[in-house]
């Protein structure tokens, strides 16, 4: 990595060229994604989560926010890594829903090396989050485990 000197910056501003900005190899380009307008069933929610997180290596908890009639309004990454996922509360789900004016959401847990089924502890965690979120007027429709 090189540090841009004032002379380099001046040269780039005169010539109109910009230095190449490095990007992370796991970063997704928004223009490459084809996201659905509606999430009607668990299969479409799983395919949306898989498309958003296909290059991730760590465990990620994602919330897919929808409004009336299952219209998809956006995703929110609420936990990265198993430590954050184990300590997940309802607060980031509620804040994301309020920001996007969502009425219901789908909680998806993605992991490259996960089993296809949830454990009892994860189901209990999901129920606790769903109950806490319901007190704020948001409905958590489903809980999915997504693998690539």
GIDA-V526303 format. One record per helix or strand. SS is the DSSP state (alpha for helix, beta for strand). FROM is the first residue (numbers start at 0). LEN is the number of residues. Records with the same first field share a line. If there is no record, write none. Layout:
SS: FROM-LEN, FROM-LEN
This chain:
alpha: 5-10, 29-3, 41-12, 67-3, 81-5, 90-10, 119-15
beta: 37-1, 59-8, 70-10, 103-7, 138-8
